[in-house]
């Protein structure tokens, strides 16, 4: 395991300069990792640590990784290490970039020469031979990262350089951050790739060791017509924005055809001109431009002829001139054991194939999200089923305008997006920023809405808790086109619609309403009460539709499609609890309690509740003209819904998102359409089990009740256990032994950032998307280890490394803000996997 990267310089990326705290964090993390697993713990440090640091970490760090970029010679680096430490050491980063800033030109020859020389010298100091002190190295890096120039584009290659003030790397002393790849981002091998592929153990290493794990690349293959890394890389799912985080090849897939997530047409090569930073040398100062060839990517999304013409007219919302009524549903697909606390917790792709067809058959024509939906594959599916998306693009107060703009730009050309939503009940939750500052909340909303209107022509909405006051309405008059109101009346809307007509002329939809299916007052499931409430409320709501004269309501998005098992903070995220919240007034029906985990039209496992049937059967009132009813009938396909073909439990359980190993894959996994399970499925498919949950105390005017209820839910596995497959790994002197055999690392640094990613967080990486293309190339080049910069816990990717004989030096602590619980979860997730060689804490910290 690896803890940190250059943390002596970046201070675990927490924005503070506090070396004692950094050291304390590392020591604490390392001690705990050693309790959790028997593998060695490493850390990646920027240059050679001082004796004080070495002494402080003596008891907890088994292996040192040193990031070092010498110009053409290691100097006394290895000799110095022998003097100051008896611990094993590997060079965690080294190499040379392929752009010469001093001459403002690409120079692949210089990079290849530097890597050839440095690797040969490094191997001459291998700990496989007596007197050697080095376990090997992980060269920086496998492919270019296009996000490194903060002033440039994350989809183009810039050549700005950083001169740290000393003469390294070769030949210009500049770190051209976007030019370090052995391969170009598009997959073409540079000369430095061939130099590293051909590197081999020095002659002083015995033939037995060389044969046991030869590090010479398969040169016959590498130099044949079969070796086409550009083609492999461009076909990789991770290369294409719509396919990122899918495993394997997408464009085309192994079948020979493109998956639906691919861009059409496949984008050709184009020439891009980039500007060189000013390069100062003792002889001259140069500013110039260089033309390079790279894969073209789309810029900002442009208006598409497919995008519907959407506008507000009075109290109506028109799509291509026809008014629409929303028979919608709130959709927040949180996987088992997820928390729903952040966008990364959701699995839109994993549940789309099961949930969207059910929505369509129930006559649902709109979904409201709580976090940004920018996965175009999922939007395509909604569009194919005639369902619009009310897309929340600002939920958290910490999001920047740049983040909101990126979400708009990503999908503003997609015809499924009906309008944008900013916030959810922000008058109560204050954009989830932990502060109670209504003026700031209003300022944030106004600023975001103004900018969204500049970026796209669609209406901008906000979702508010109950009816806003006149002061709030006035403040947002110029920027909010549509109001969403969260309202949970008991069995009647009262004067809600009449009041809206008096205080605002803007369109309004009910952004949340409904009833949960658990009655706390009687401590029992009550599906009849929920169904009755929804039937009554929906009928009354449709009677106030803005499709008819005098109506004020665009429709509603009922809360919600399926249960969310994470809502009870005191319970389990994989079981259903029935704790309730009584806000002090009589709603919802029948008990006045909000039982947070019981609101689904469907149970989490997919069984439709009676409330589903009530909502599916709801239709326009007779006052709506036949023409409008026929144009977009909201009655569900009852013949289908009531037939043997309608089996939502089966659909939901087959969905990739339902199974922890398959989450974020699109479609059905367990089984797949082929009829067999994908490798990501749990084996055997987990059966149903009975779980007993405790009811919260429910107080009424008549009685106080505490009881228990037995429900059925899917069982999930616990923590990973130690596996007999895990290799026996230990440190002996300066050597690292695997099953008693010393190993030398011919490794590479691998940080697969997708196009337009920043690499600033683990969520930006796409290990799965690039694994199928990159790992075979590494193996063919004789690479036997990869070093990561963020935790790699995707077991599918680890399986591929293991199959190709490549170990993973797994960084499990990179950022100072990570908790020990987070680090432990990473260790537990993969400590039984034989591909993991050791843990790394920090990088150049």
N, C-alpha and C positions, 0 to 999 in steps of 0.2 A: 504494500500500500504506500502511496505517496501523499504526503501532507505538504501543501503549499508549493508555490513556484516563485522563486526570486523574492520571497517575502521580506528579506532584509532591505529590499528596495521599494517594493510596492505595499508593504505593511498589510498584507492580506486584503488589499483593495478596500479598506474600510474608511479611507479618507483621513486617517489620523497618522501622526508620526510619533509612535510610542513603542520603541524597541523593547523595553521591558515587558510590556503587555503582549507583544508579538511572541516573545519567548515563552511567556507564561501560557499563552493559548496553545502553542505548539507542544509544550511539555505535557500539558493536561490532555490534549487530544491523543498524543502518542501513547501515554500511559493507558488510556482507555482502549485504544485499538489493540494493544497487546493483551488486554484482558479478554477481548472479544474474539481474537483469532491468533493463530500461531505463526502466520507469515511474518517475514521481516517488515519493518516500518522504515521508510526512507523519507528524505526531504530534499527538495531541489533548491539550491542556494546560489545566489549571484556571486560568482568568483569564490575564492578560497576563504572560508570562515576564519575568524581569529581564534586564538587559543581560549579566550573567555567563552565564546559561543560553543566551541567544541566541548569544553569541559561541562558547560551547562546541560548539553544534550547527550552526554556520554552514555547515560543509563537508558535512554529512551529511543535513540536513533541507531538503527542497525547498519544502514547503508546511506552514504552521502551521495547526492547528485549535485554536480557542479556545472553551472552554466558558464561557459568560457569560450570566447571567440578570438583566439590568437590569429595573427596575420598569416604566417607560413611556418611557424615553429612553436612548439609548446614551451620552449624555454626550460626553466627548472620546475615546471608545474608538477610533474610526477615525482621528482626528487623531493620537493617541498612537502608533498602530501605524505610521503614515506616518513618524513621527520616529525610531522605534527600529529599524525593519527595512525592507528593500527586498524581502523575500520575500513571495510570495502568502500570503494568509490567508483562511480561511473560518471562520464561526462554527459550531463542531462541535456545540454544544448551545445552545438558547435556547428561550424559550416561557413558558407559564404553566399551572399546574394548574387544574382546574375545581372545587376545593373551597376554600371560604373558612373557615378555622379560626376567625377572629375572630368570625364569626357562626354557626359550626357548621352550615353549609348548603352545598349545591351552588350554584355561581355560574358558569354557563357563559357568561353575558354578559361578565363581567369577563375571563375567559380569552380569549374571542374578540376583545374590544377590544384587549387587550394584544398579542396576536399580530398583529392587523391593523396596529397602529401600529408595532410593532418591525420587522415584515417590510417595510413600506413604507420605513422609514428605512434599513434594511439595503440594500434594493435601490437606494436613492438613492446608496449608496456603492460600487456595483458596479464592479469593475475593467474592465468592458466599455467604460466611458467614461473619458476622460482625467481623471486626478486621483483616480479611485476606487481603493480599496485592498482590496476584499473580493471574493473569488471567489463568495460566496453563503453559504448556511447549510443545516444539517441540523437541522430543528426536532425537539425532544424532545417526544413520540415518537409512533409510529404508533398503537399500542394500549396500554391499561393493562397493567401487570404486577402480578399479584396476590400476588407473593411478597415485595414490598419491605418490608412491616412485619414485622420478625423476631419480634415478639410475637404476631402474628396467624396466620390460616389462609392457606395458599397457594391456597385455592379460594374465598375470599370477599374482598370489598373492604373494607378498613379505611381510616380517614381520619386516622390519626395523622400529625402534622406535625413537621417539624424547622425550628426558627428559628435560622439561623446568626448572628443578631445584627445583621444589616443589612437594610435595607428592600427586599427582593426575594424572590420575584417578586410581581407585582401579583395581588390587591390587599392581601394580608394579611401578606406577608413570610415565609410558611411554605411549606416544601416538603412538600406532601402526596404522598408518593412513589407512591401507587397510583392517582393521578388525573390523570396527565399525557397520556393518550392523546388523539389526534385522534378516535379511535373508542373507545367503551367496549370492554371485553374481548369482550363478546358481539357486537360489530360495529355498534352504533348510532352514527351520526356525531353528534358533539357540535357545538355552534355554532362551536367553534374549528376544526373541520374545514372548515366552509363559509368561514370567514374566510381560512384558508390556501389553500383551493382557488381562491378568487377573486383571490388576489394575483397581480400581473403586474409586468413590468418597468416602471420609471418612464418617463415620456415622453421623457426625455433619451436613451434608448437608440434607436438608429436602427431604422427599420422593417425593414431587411434582416435585422438580427440577431434581431429579434423574430419574424420569419417563419421564419427558419432553424430555430429551436428555441423555439417559443412556449411560455411557461410558464403561460398561462392555462388553467385546467381546462376540460373539455368540459361546460360548465354545463347545456346542453340535456339531456345524458344524466344528469348528476348530479341534476337536479331532476325527472327523469321517473320513471314507475312502474317502469321497468326497473332503476333503481338501488336495489338492496336489499342493502346491505352486511351487515345482520344475518343475512339468509338465507345469503349467501356465507360469512360467518365461521362460522356454526353448522354449515354443511355441510362445512367444511374438515376434512380428516383430523386435523390437529393439534389441533382443538378437543376431540376425543373420546379419552379415555385409551387405549382399546384400539387406536386407529388411528394414534397418533402416529408420526411419521417416515415415513409413507407419503406419496407425492406426489399432490396433487390433492384431489378431493372424495370423501368416503366415505359421508356420512350425510345424504341419499342420495348415491350415486354418479351420474355422468352418465346411467347407464342408467335411473335413477329408483328403483332399489331400494337398500336399505342393504347395505353390505358386512358380512361376518360379524363384523367387529371392532366394529361400532357397539353402543352400549348399547341395550337394548330394554326398555321403550319409550323413544323419544327423550324426554329429560327436559324438562319444561315450565319456564316461568318461575316463580320464587317470590320472595317478599318476604323480605329479610334485614335485620335491624336491626344496625347497627354503632355502636360507641361512639366518640365524638369525644374526642380528646386535649384536655386543658385548654388553652384559648387565652387568653393574657394580653395585654391591650392597656393603653394608658394610662388607659382609661376603665373597664374591667371585666374580670372573669375569668369565663369561661363553661365549664361542663361539661354536655354534653347528648348526646342520641342523635339519629340521623338514620335514616330508613327509605329504603332504595333497592331497586330491582328489578334482579335479575341472573339469569343462568342458574343453575338449581339443579344441584348435583352431588351424587353420593352421598357420604355420610360414610364412616366406617369400614365395611368389608365386614361384613355380618351373616351369621349362619348361614343357609345356604340349604337348602330342602327337597331340592335336588339333591345336596348334599354327602353322601357316604356316611358311615355311622356306623362309625367305625374305632376299634378298641380292641385292646389287648394282653391276652391271657389265657394265662397260663403261658408256654410257649415259642412260642405261635402268635400270628399277627396276623389278627384277624377283621375282615371287611368285611361289614356287615349280618348278622353272626352266622355267616358262612361263612369258614373258614380259607383263607388264600391262600398259594401258593408263588410266589416271584419267579423267573421266567425273564427276567432283565433284561439291560440293556446300558448301559454308560457312554457318554454322548453329550456331546461338547464341540465343537460346530460352528464351527471357526475358519476364516474366509475365507482365500483365498489371500493371502499376504503379511501375514497377521495373526500376532500373537505369542502370543495366549492368555494374556497376562500380566494382563489385567483384564477385568471383565464387558463393557466396551464393545467389546472385540475380538471377542466372539462374535456370531454371526448366527443366532439361533434361527429367526427368521421366514424368513430367506432359504433355509434348507435344510429347513424343516418339510414342505413339500409333496412333496419327493422322498424324504426319509428315513423319515417316519412310516409310509406305506403298506408300505414294504419291511420295516420292523420287524414290523408287524402280520402280514404274510404269513409271516414266519419264526416265528410263534408267540410273539414277545416280548410280555410283558405289563407291563413296567416299564422306565423309563429313570432313570438316576441322572445328575444334573447336577453340575457343579463350581462353578457360579456361580448366582446367583438367576435363576429363570425366572419372570418376572412378566407376560409377554406373554400376555394372555388368549386371543388368537387362536390361538396355538400350543397352549395348554392345551386349547382347544376341539377342536383337531384330534386331540390325544392321546385325549381323552375319546371322541370319535366312533369311534376305532379300538380302544377297549378297552384302552388302555395307561395305567398309572398313572405318576405322576411322583414320584420321591424327590428333593425340592427342597432343594438346598443354599442356605441363607440367610445363612450366615456362613462366609466362606472366608479373609478377611484380618483380621489383628489390629487394623488401624486403623479398621475399621468401628465405628460407634457403635450403641448400643442403639436409638436413634431410626431409624437406617437399617434395622436388622433388623426393627423393628416395622412400618415402612412396607412391607417386603416381605411380611410375614405378612398384614397388613391388606389388601394389594392382591389376594391370591388365596386367602384362607382360606375363602371361600365356594365355591371351585371344586371340583367333584367329581373332577377329575383328580389333585389333590394327595393322595398317600397318607400321607406323613409328611415331617417336616422333618429336614434333616441340618445339623449344625454341624461344620465343619472337615473336612479331608482329610489324613490322615497327619500331623496336627498335632504328634504326638510326635517326628516327624523334621523337619518344616519350620517348626515353631513359628509357625503361622499366617502364614507368609511376611512376618514383620515385621523380619527381619534380626537378631533377637536370639535368644539361647539362654537362655531363662528358663523352665524347666518349671513352677515354682510359679505364675508369672504366666499361663502358658498354661492351667493348670488353673482358675485363678481366673476367667479370661475365659470359659471354657466353662461353668462352673457358673453364673455370673451370667447369661449369655445363655440357658441352658436354663431357668432359673427363670422368667425373664421370658416366654419363648416359651410356657411352660405356662400363664401367666396370660392370654396373648393368644388362645390357641386350644387346643382339646381334642385335637388330633391327637397321636400319639406323637412324641417327639423322639429322634433318633438321632445318632450320631457315627461317623465313619469313621476307624479307627485302623490304624496300620502294624503288622501282626502282632498276636499276642495280648497284651493289656495285663497288667501285673502286678497282684497282689492289692491293692496300695496304691492304684493308679489306679482299679480296679474299686470299691473301697470308697468312695473320694472321690466317685465319680459315681453311686453306687447310687441316690440319691434323685431324680436329675434326668434320667438317660438311660434311656429305655424300651427302646431297641433298639440293639444294637451292630453296626456294620459293620466287618469285618476285611479289610484288603487283604493277600492272601496269594498267592504265586506258587510253588506246589510243582512239582516237575519232572514226575512222572507218578503221584504218589500223595499223598494228604492226610496219610499217616502217622497219628499219634494226635491230629491237630488237633481233630476233632469230640469224641473222648473227653475230651480235656483241657478243652474248653469246658464239657462237661457237669459236670465236677468243680468248676470254679472259679466258675461263674455259672449262675443260673436264668433269666437274661434271654434274650429272643429274640436271635438273631444271624443276619446274612446275610453272605455273602462279597461285600464291596463292590468288590473288583477281583480277577480271576484271569485266566488264559489263557496264550497263547504268541504271540510275534511270528513273522512269516513270513520272517525272514532268519537264516541260519546263519552267524555270524561265523567259526566255526572252519573252515568250508569256503569262506567268502567267496562265498556263493551264496544265491539265493532258495530256500526249502524250505517250500512250502505243505503238503506231505504231513505233515511233522513237526508243524506247528502244528495242523493239523486232527486228527491222531491224539491229540495232547495234550489238546485241548479236548474231544474225544469222550470220552476216558477220565475226565478230571476232572469233567465235567458229569454223567456217569453215576454216579460215586461220590458227588458232591454230592447228587444227587437221591435217592440211597439213604439219605441222612441227613436227609431232609426232615422238618420238624416236623409235617407232615400225618399222619404215622403215629406210633404210640406209641413212645417212646424216641428219636425224632428230635430234633435240636437246631437244625436249620438252616432258616431261612425261605426260602432259595434263594440266588441270586447275581446280580450284575450284571457280566457279562463285560467285560473291557477289550479293545477298545472298538469303536464302530460303524464309524468310518472312520479312516484314517490322519490324523495331524496333522503337517503339513510344517514346523512351526516348532520342533520339539523339539531339533534339533541346533543348539546356540547358535553353532557355528562355521560353519554352512552357510547355505543360502538358504531363505527362508520360502516359496519358490515351487517348490522342487525337493525331490526325495526323496533324503536321505542315509542311509547305513547304518552310522553310527558306533554302537558298542555300549558298554555299561557293564557291567562284571563286578563284582558286589558281593562276591565272595569266597566264595560258596557255590553249589552246583549247582542253579540254577534260573534262568530257565525252560528247558524242553526245546526243542531238544536241546543247546544250546551253553553254557548258563549265562550268556548275555549278554542284556541288555535293549537291543534295537535300537529306539530310541524312536519312530522314524517308520514302523514296520512292524507295528503292532498291530491295524490295522483288520480287521474282518470283511470290509469292502469297501475296495478301494483308494480313494484320495482322489477319483479320477475316477468311481468308482461300480462298477467291475467286482467282482463277488463273488469272494472267494478261497475256497479249499477249506475254510477254517475256518468260513466263513459257512454252507456246506452242512452241516457237521458240527453246528453249533449249531442250525440250523433243524430238523434231524431229531431232535434230542434230545427225549425225552418222559419222563413219570413212570415210575418203576419199577413192576413188576407188583404190588408190595406195597401200592400206593395203590388204594383202592377205585374201582370203576368209576364210582360216583356222582360222586366228586370229579374224576375224570379228565374226565368228560363236562361237569361244571359249568364247568370252565375248562381245556380241553385245551391243552397247551403244544406239541403237535406243529404244525409249520408247515403251511401250505397247499401241500403239495408238488406237487400237480397244477398249481397256478398258477406256483410257483417254477420248475418245470422246463418250462414252456410258452414259446412264442414271445412271449407277451404280457409276460413278465417281462424287462424291459430296464433294469436299474438304472443302467447307464452313461448311457443316454439320459435317465433321470429326473434323475440327479445333474447332468449337464451343462446341462440345461434350467433347473435351479433358479436363482432370482434370486441366492441367496447365492454361487453359483459364479462370478458375473461381477462384477468390481469396481464397475462403474457401477450395478449393480442391488442391491447388498448392502443388507440390512434391509428390502427389499420382500418381501411375503408371496406365496408361490406360485411359479409358473413364469414366466420372462421371455424366455428365448432358445431356442426360441420360446415365446410365451405360448399359452394354450389356444386362442386364435383362429387359431394357425398362423403368425402373423407375429411378428417380434422387436419387443420394446419398444424405445423410443428409447435406453434405458440400455445396451443390449447393445453389445459391441464389434463393429465392422464392419470386415472380415468376421469371422465367428466364427473364432476362432483355431484352427488345426489342431493335431494332435499333433506333437510333436517328440521327438527322441531326446536324452537328457541322460546324460552319463557322470559317475558319482559315485565317490568313493574310499572304500574300506573302511578302517575303523580297524584297526590291528594287533591280531590276535587271538592270544593266547598260550594254548597248551594244554600238556599234559605231553608231547605228541608233536612239536609243531612250532609255528613262528611264521609267520603269513601276512599279507602286505599285498598287496592286489590291487584291481582296479576292476571295476565291474559296470555294464552299460548297461541303463537302464530307460526307459520311455516315460511322459511326463507332459504336461500341458497347457502351452502356452507363454503367457507374459504379456508385455504391452508394458512398455517401460522408462519413463523419465521423459518428461514432456510436453516437446515441443519448441516453439520459437517458431513462431507461426502468422501467416500473412499477414493473418488477420482482425483481429489485434490493432491497435487504432487507434494512430496515431503521436501520442504525447502528450509534451508538453514544456512547461516553464516559460519564459516570456519576460517579464522584468520582474515586474510584479505580476499578470500574466495567466497563465492555464492554457490552452494551445492544444491542440485535438484536430484533427489534420489541418489545422493552420494557422489554425483558426477559434477565437477565444476563447470560453470557456464561462462561464456564470453558473450557480451551483448553487441550484436551488430543491429542496432535499433534505429528507429526514426521517430521524431515527434509528429504526432497526428492530431490536428485540431480542425475537423471538417466543418467549416462554417459555410452555410448555404449562401447563394447569391442574395445580396441585400441584408445579410445578417451582420451583426457587429462583433460577435465573439465575446461580448461583455458579460454574458451569463450562461450557465449550463443549458438553459432553454434555447439558446441561439444555435447550439450545435446540432448536427444531424448525423450522428454515428450510424444509424440504421440506413439512412438514405445513400451513403457513400460506401458502405461496407462491401457490397457485392462487387463494386468496381475496384476499390483500392486494395483490399486485402490480397487478392490473387497476384496483383502486381508486386506488392511487397514481398510475397513469398517467392515469386520468380526471381526477385533481385537478391535473394539470400538473406533478407531481413528476418531476424528471429525475435524481435521485441519492438513494441510500440510504447511510447510514453504519452500519456494524456495530460491535459491541463485542467480538466474538470472530471468529475466522477463518471465512469463508464459502468452503468449498472444494467444495461440492456443485454440480457442473457443471449438473445439471438445473435448479437454481434460478437459476444465473447465465444459463443459456439463456433462461429466462422473463424475467429483467430485460432482457436484450439485445433480445428480441423486442418488449418494450414501450418501448424507448428510454430505459431507466433505467440510469445508471452505478452502480457499487458502489465506495464508499470502504472498502476492505477492511482491517480491523484484523487484523494478523497477529502482534502481540505485545501481550498484555494482562497477563500474569502474569509476575512476575520469575523464577519457577522454570522457565520454558520455556527449552530449549536452542536454540542456533543451528541444530542439525540439525532441530529441530521447525519453526522459522521457515522454514528453507530448503525443507522438505517442503511447507509451505503455499504458498510462492511458486511452486515448481516445479509444483505441482498445477494452478494456474490462471493462470499468467503468460501463457499463450497465449490466454486468453479475452478477447474484445473488451469484455465488460461491465465489467471491472476498470479503474477510472480511475486510482487511485493507492493506495499502501499507507499505512497508519497504524500508528505505533508508540506505544502508550500512550494513556491517557485520564486527564486531570487528574493525571498522575503526579507 
